[in-house]
Amino acid sequence: MFEYPIVWEWLSFAVRWLHVITAIAWIGSSFYFIALDLGLRKAPGMPAGAHGEEWQVHGGGFYHIQKYLVAPERLPEHLTWFKWESYATWLSGFALMCIVYYVGADLYLIDQDVLELSSVQAIGISLASIVFGWLAYDGLCRSPLGRSSTGLMIVLFAILVVMSWGYTQVFSGRAAMLHLGAFTATIMTANVFAIIIPNQKKVVEVLKAGGTPDPKYGVIAKQRSTHNNYLTLPVIFLMLSNHYPLAFATPYNWLIAALVFLMGVTIRHFFNTMHQGGGKLWWTWGATAALFAGAVWLSSFPAGEVAEEQQAAMTQTQQRFAAAAGFEQVSETVLGRCSMCHAREPAWDGIIHAPKGVVLETPEQIAANAREIYLQAGHTNAMPPGNVSFMEDTERRAIIDWYKDAMAGKEQKS
């Protein structure tokens, strides 16, 4: 019989794997088409309506690509659509957020030191903020401001900075970064689902009817596609940030996130300008390096002192693990083998912040992280890394017995 935490961990792994694969497919096609679009050149003898062409070599052959800015005179028999990569990326990402942050809300989503919330309240705020992101963005794009690419991008950046700060006032640092990524990624996928693909379908319908498509559909779709291109790199950083406490567990994590968005703009501007034939703007790399140095500097500020009121009552789940047989022995093991790194002020040389932001210094913290302790240091020997603190087999066995006793108590109550 499979154990629940093991099955759940593998489910998380499988969905994360799917999310990474689909994201690679989406990002790859997005980067390719932006580069292709910027590299198009006028050439004599092109068909009527063709905007530009490009010759490419790959896989032992040559490709001759032509783009029609609005549409060709007649619809081709075979038409390939690029949309499922985007949809699958968002759906798998949302599923992963449900598995990790919604099911594990008490551990990963909520930080009672930041704001006292119930799981239902936190999940509600999470969903509402993501929906708000799309509505606000789409409204701005449709407003008169949408006609100014520069003005629109400045306002959008301001919104992202405000949301970055706002998330840190509601959720844990880890969840705040993740939600800013989900906020942005939802805008990107909604662009594909609600704007780009529908506009392309309108063009196809007009062609089928023998009419001439309105150029505005292509202009609008191109604007949203360009936005997606510039937002991609920051989203990747935000999705990976939960592995790096220096990014999410410092006082100025929201400013670090803001700098990351600017880095995404400078890097993409370099490549987009190069693909367009505008030369290589090496200054953008200097600007990116300066922004990165700013993020490193901001991460050097230590977290503030913990308030005295922090010792809040344990949740029911924490109480169950704290009451299980062997908790005292497990606590001694964790404090002796793990807390030199998993502390607010780690004692291990070279570690500034607790790995993944997991602090194991109090009974409440140990009980709250019971599943991870069981999986990382009991069922497997992933922790401590290289067994640098010499955790013994009997101690690992005690962790397993303690966790199973707590889970057995849960089953008896249910």
N, C-alpha and C positions, 0 to 999 in steps of 0.2 A: 504494500500500500504506500503510495507516494505521500510524503509529508507536505502539508499545506505551504509552508514558507518556501520550500524548494520548488514546488510547482509554480508558485507566484513569482519567484525570482526568475525562473526560466521564461515565464510568460512575458515579464518585463524585458528580458533579454531579447526574445523573439520580436517583440513589437519595436524595440529600439533598433534592432538589426534592419527590420523592414523600413523603418523611418530613415535610417542612414542611406539605404540603397535607393529609395525613391527620391530622397533629397539630392543625391549625387546625380541621378537621371535628370531631375528638374533643373538643377543648377547648371549642369553640363549643357543641356539644350538651350537654356537661357543665355549663357555666356557665348555659346557658338553663334546664335542668331543675332545677338547684338554686334558681335565682331563682324559677322557676315554683312549685316546691314550697313555698318560704318565703312566697310571696305568696298562697297559697290562702286563701279566706275562706268561712266558713259562710254559707249563704243559705237562706231559706225555700223549700220546694217542691223541694228536691234529691231525686234518686232514693234509694231505700234502699241503704245501704252507702256512699254518696258521702261522702268526707271533707271536701271543699271544692271551690270553683270559682273561676275567674278569667276575666274578660273582657279580651281584648287586641285591639289594632288594629295592622295591618301590611299593607303592600302593597295598600292601597285597600279592605280588607275587615276584618270583625270576626270574632274567634275566641272561641268559648265553650268553655272547657276545664273538665272535671270530673275529679277524682282519686278513685279508690276505694282506700282505705288497704290493704285486703287484696285484694279482687277483686270484680267485679260478680257479680250473681246468675247470669248466663250468659255464656259466652264469646262475644265479638263475632266476626263473620265475618272481618273484616280486622283484623290486629294487626301493627303496625310494631315491629320490634326495633331497638334501638340497640346494636350490638356491633362491627360491622365497622370502624368508625372506630378503635376502641381496638386491635383486632387488627392492622390494617394499620399503625398508628403504631408498634407495638412491632416488628413484623416488619421494616419498612423501617429502623427505628433499629438493630436488631441487624445487619441486612445492612450498614448504613453503618459500624458499629463493626468488622465483619469487614474491610471494604474498607480503612478508614483505619488502625485500631489493631492489627488482627491481622496483616494482610499487611505493614503498615509498622511492625511491633512494635519493631524496632531503633531507629527514629527517633521514633515518637510514644508508644509504650507504655512502653518501658524507659528508665530513666535509671540508668546504671551508677554515677553518683555517689550515687544513693539506695540501690540494692540491685542487686547483680550477679545477673542472671537470664538464662536462655536464653529464646528466643521461646516455646518449648513451655511452660516453667515459668510465664512471665508470663500466657500465654493461659489456662493451667489455673487459675491463681489468680483471674483475671478471671471465668471461668465459674463457678467454685465459690462466689465471693463473691456473685454475683447469685442463684444458687440458695439460698444460705444466707439472703439477705435475705428472700426470700419465706417460707421455712420458719419463720424466727424470728418474723416479723411475724404470720403466720397462726396460729402456736402461741400467741402472746400474745393475739390476738383471741379465740381459742377457750378460753383459760384464764379463771379467775374474774376476773382483772384486766380482761378485756374488758367486764365489766359496768359499769365506771367509765370513762366517756368521758375525764374529766380525767386520771385516773391512767394510763390507757392512752396518751394523747398525750404525757405527760411521759416515760414509759419509752421510747416510740418515738423521741422527740426525742433522748434520751440515746444510744440505739443509733445514730442517724444521726450524732451528733457523734463517737462512737467510730469509726464506719466512715469518717467524713471524715478523721480523724487517721490511721487505719490505712492508707487508700489512699495518703496522702502518704508513708508509710514504705516503700511497695512500688513505686509507679509514678512516672512523671514528673508534674510538677504539672498539666500539661494533661490527662493521662490520669486522674489522681486525681479531678479535678472531673467529667470526663465519666463516670467509673464511678460516682460518687456519684449522678449523674443517672440512669444506667442502672439502678442498684440500686433507686432510688425508683420509676422508671417501670415497672420489672418488677413491683413490688408493685401498682401501680395497674392494670396490664393483667391481672395474675393475679386481682385482685379481681373484675374483670369476667368473666374466663373461668372461674374456678373457684368463684366465690361468687354474684355478682349474677345472671348469666344462668341458671346451674343452679337457683337458688332460684325465679326467675321461671318456669322450665320446670316445676318441681314444682307451682307454683300452677296453671299452665295444664292440666297432666295431671289434677289433682284436679277442676278445673272440667269438663273433658271427661267425667270419670267421674260427674259429677253430685253431687260432694261439696262440702264447705266447707273451703277451704284454711286451714292453720294460720297465724295472724298472725306467728309467729316468723320465717318466711321473709322477710317484708317488712321486719321490724325489723333483721335481720342485713344484708340488702342495703342498707338505708338507711345503716347505720353505715359500711359499706365505701365507699359512694358519697360520704358526707361526708368521709371520709379522703382520697379521691381529689381532692375539691374543694380541700382545704387544701394538698395536695402539688403541685398543678399549677404554681403560679407559681414555686416554687423549682426545679422540674425545668426549666422554660424557661430560667431564669438559668443553671443548670449546663450545659445543652446549648449555650448561646451563649458560655459563659465561655472556651472555647478560643481565641476571637478577642482576648481581653483579658488580656495578661500581668499587669496589676495585680491581676487576680482569681486567676490560677492559678500565677504564677511568683514569688510572694513567700513569705517564711518562715511567715506566718500564714494561708496560703490555706485551711487546714482550719477556722480560726475564722471566716473570711469566709463560708465555705459555711454554717457553723452559724447565723450572723446572717441569712443569706439565708432560711433556713427560718423563722426568727422573723418576718422581714418578710412572708413569704407568709401567715403566720397573721394578723398584724395587718391587712393589706390585705383579706384575704378576710372577716375578722370585721366590718370596716366595711360591706362590701357585703351580706353575709348578714344582718346585723342590720337594715340599711336595707330590704332586700327583705321581711323578716319584719314590718316595721311597727314596729320598735323604735327608730326615730329614726336620726340620723346621729351616730355616735360619732367626733367630730372628733379626739379625743385619740389615736385609733389612727394617724392620719397623723403626729402629733407623735412617737409612738413609732417609727413606721417611719422617719421622718427621722433620729431619733437612732441607730437601728440602722444606717442607711445611712452616717451620719457615722462610726460606729464601724468599718465596713468600709473606708471611705476612709482612716481613721487607721491601721488595721492594714496597709494596702497601702503605707504610706509607709516602712516599715522595709525597709532594703536587704537583699538576699540575703547570706548569709554568705560568707566567703572560700572559694575552691576549694582543696580539699586537694591536697597535692603528688602524691599517688598517682593523681590524676585522669588523667594521661597514660597511659592503659591502651593495650594493643595494639589496633590497628585490627581491625575485623571484616573478613571476606573481601570483603564488598561495598565497604567503605571502601578496602581495599587495591587493589581493581580500579580504582576511580576515581582514586586517588592515583597509580597506575602508568600511567594512560592518557596518551597524547600530548597535550601542551598544558596539563597540570595546573598547572605552575608559572606559566604566563601567566595562567590563569584565577584562580589564587590571588591573584596581584598585582592583577587587576581587582577581585575581590571585596573584598580588603582596602582598595583605594583608593576603590571606588565604593559599597560596601555596609556596611562595618564601622563606620562612624561612627554608624549606628543599630543594626545587629545586633551589639551588644557587651554584655558584662556591665554595663558602665557607659557607656551611649550618650553620644556627644559632641554630638549634635544637640539644639539647644535645644527644650525642650518634650517630649522623649521620655525617660521615666524608665527604662523597661524595654524590652528588645529586642522589636520587633514580633512578635507571636505566639510570643514566647519563643525565637525562632530566633537563636542566637549564631553568628557567622561570624568567628572570630578565629584559629583554628588550622587546619592542614591536615586534622586529623581531623574538625573540625566542617564544613569545606567539603565534604569527601568524603562525610560522612554526609548532607548536605543537597543532594546532587548533582541529584536529580530536581527538587526545588523551584527550585533555581538555574536549571536548564535551562528549566523551564516559565515561571518568573516573569521571568527576565532574558535568556533566550536566544531561545526560541521565540516569546515575546511580550515586550512592553515594559512589563509591569505594574510592574516594579521596575527601577530606583528610581522611586518615585512622581513623576510629572511630570518624570522624568529630572533630578531636582535635582542629582545629582552628575555629570551630563554623560557618561553611559556612551556610548561610540561604537559605531557599527554594526560595526566590525571586532572590537570586544571581544565583542559579542553573538555574532558569527559564530564566534569562538574558543570560546565556551562551548558552542555547538551542536556544533562539530567534536569538542571534548573529550568531551562526553557520548556522542555517537554512537560514538566510538572505544572508549570503555569498554563500551558495550553490545555492540558488534561482538566485542570480546574475550570477553564472557560467552557469546555464541552459539557462538563457535569452541570454547570449552571444553566446552560442553554437547553 
